[in-house]
Amino acid sequence: MGNPARGNRERTGRLVETIHPDDRERVRSNLEQADPDEIEDTYEGRIVRPDGSVRWLQNRQIPVRDAEGNVVRVVGISTDITEQKRRENELDALNRILRHDIRNDVNVVAGWAELLEPHVTEEGRPHLERIADAAEHVLELTEIAGEYAKTVTDDQDLETKPVSLRETLQHVLDVRRESYPDATFVVDGEIPDVDVTANEMLGSVFRNLLNNAVEHNDTDDPAVEIRCETAPDAVHVHVADNGPGIPDHQKQIIFEEGEKGLGSSGTGMGLHLVQTLVEQYDGDVRVADNDPTGSVFSVTLPRAT
């Protein structure tokens, strides 16, 4: 009769041989851990396949105990997370671009704007101030987006706090009116003076929805209407436009990453970002038909307590 311990060691040795050299000792140490209670239950590691390709695996080890509570075996479950790791690396690269390249260029713009100040007439001063404000806003956005990207790659929960809905939405509206002078933005009623559970990225939710309402509008006079409703535990913000609308078969996929609207030349990331952020706030976003034409995007956000 063979030696079970020797057989286990041989199986462990064959398994470890498939592990990437940089991860091998860590995985071997975990597999050979003498005390079952000290076994790391979940860990990541790379394997090298026979064709030389490298795959990332998330491994989970589950001790199986007998009636007396003794560990009789350990069951291992491995999940291929190579695609997830690839996306995390891409997001990390985007984070570095945002935090370095774009910030450097915007700092140059802000610097030149400051140098121009003594040479600008009173008539041109408001335009120079808008340039400076826009540069400052872009710098702020790159910082926020960088923090968000880091949160995603670190697999952490997004930190939220009470944020003023009126202040945030009104600011986004003011900037959109300047950016799209040929479009009409109307608020039906008032923007409620309430706090919602969100963070500094809340403005990106409304900015993308308002941009989307104008940029995908094929009418000569784009019109956007914003209407808010309050409930005891939530706030509903409706953004309606008079554009071409969204076909029923696209309504379910319009928020997917890379999904572009009709005639869009963008990246298809705007609405995906909207959904991602709103869900992180424990909210909801939906799209429906407007009457007689166009679309209505409805965002539900929890009220801050």
PEMO-V844952 format. One record per backbone hydrogen bond with DSSP energy under -1.0 kcal/mol. NH is the residue of the N-H (numbers start at 0). CO is the residue of the C=O. E is the energy in kcal/mol with one decimal. If there is no record, write none. Layout:
nh/co/e
NH/CO/E
NH/CO/E
//
This chain:
nh/co/e
6/2/-2.2
7/3/-2.5
8/4/-2.3
9/5/-2.4
10/6/-2.3
11/7/-2.6
12/8/-2.7
13/9/-2.2
14/10/-2.1
15/11/-2.7
16/12/-1.5
17/14/-1.4
18/15/-1.5
19/45/-3.0
22/19/-1.9
23/19/-1.1
26/22/-2.2
27/23/-2.9
28/24/-2.5
29/25/-1.7
30/26/-2.6
31/27/-2.2
37/34/-2.0
38/35/-1.3
42/58/-2.4
44/56/-2.2
46/54/-2.6
47/17/-3.3
48/52/-3.0
51/48/-2.6
54/46/-2.1
56/44/-3.0
57/78/-3.0
58/42/-3.3
59/76/-2.7
60/40/-2.4
61/74/-3.0
63/72/-3.3
65/69/-2.4
68/65/-2.0
71/63/-3.0
72/63/-1.3
74/61/-2.7
76/59/-2.7
78/57/-2.3
80/55/-2.1
84/80/-2.5
85/81/-2.2
86/82/-2.3
87/83/-2.2
88/84/-2.2
89/85/-2.1
90/86/-2.6
91/87/-2.3
92/88/-2.2
93/89/-2.4
94/90/-2.3
95/91/-1.9
96/92/-2.2
97/93/-2.8
98/94/-2.6
99/95/-1.5
101/96/-2.0
103/99/-2.4
104/100/-2.0
105/101/-2.6
106/102/-2.3
107/103/-1.6
108/104/-2.0
109/105/-2.7
110/106/-2.2
111/107/-2.5
112/108/-2.3
113/109/-1.9
114/110/-1.9
115/111/-1.7
118/115/-1.9
119/116/-1.2
124/120/-1.1
127/123/-1.8
128/124/-2.4
129/125/-1.7
130/126/-1.8
131/127/-2.3
132/128/-2.8
133/129/-2.7
134/130/-2.3
135/131/-2.2
136/132/-2.3
137/133/-2.4
138/134/-2.1
139/135/-2.0
140/136/-2.4
141/137/-2.5
142/138/-1.7
143/139/-2.3
144/140/-3.4
145/141/-2.1
146/142/-2.0
147/143/-2.5
148/144/-2.7
149/145/-2.2
150/146/-2.1
151/147/-2.2
152/148/-2.5
153/149/-2.1
154/151/-1.1
155/150/-2.4
160/197/-3.1
162/195/-2.4
164/193/-2.7
167/163/-1.9
168/164/-2.8
169/165/-2.5
170/166/-1.9
171/167/-2.0
172/168/-2.3
173/169/-2.4
174/170/-2.0
175/171/-2.3
176/172/-2.4
177/173/-1.3
178/174/-2.3
179/175/-2.7
182/179/-1.7
183/221/-2.5
185/223/-2.8
187/225/-2.8
193/191/-1.7
195/162/-2.9
196/301/-2.8
197/160/-2.4
201/198/-1.9
203/200/-1.1
205/201/-1.3
206/202/-2.7
207/203/-2.1
208/204/-1.7
209/205/-2.6
210/206/-2.6
211/207/-2.4
212/208/-1.9
213/209/-1.2
214/210/-3.3
215/211/-1.6
216/213/-1.6
223/183/-3.2
224/239/-2.7
225/185/-2.9
226/237/-2.3
228/235/-2.6
230/233/-2.9
234/300/-2.5
235/228/-3.3
236/298/-3.0
237/226/-3.3
238/296/-3.0
239/224/-2.9
240/294/-2.2
249/246/-1.7
253/249/-1.5
255/252/-2.0
257/267/-1.0
258/255/-2.1
263/260/-1.9
272/268/-2.6
273/269/-1.9
274/270/-2.4
275/271/-2.5
276/272/-2.7
277/273/-2.6
278/274/-2.5
279/275/-1.6
280/276/-1.5
281/278/-1.6
282/277/-2.8
283/299/-2.0
285/297/-2.1
287/295/-2.0
289/293/-2.3
295/287/-2.7
296/238/-2.7
297/285/-2.7
298/236/-3.0
299/283/-3.4
300/234/-2.6
302/232/-1.7
303/194/-2.0
//
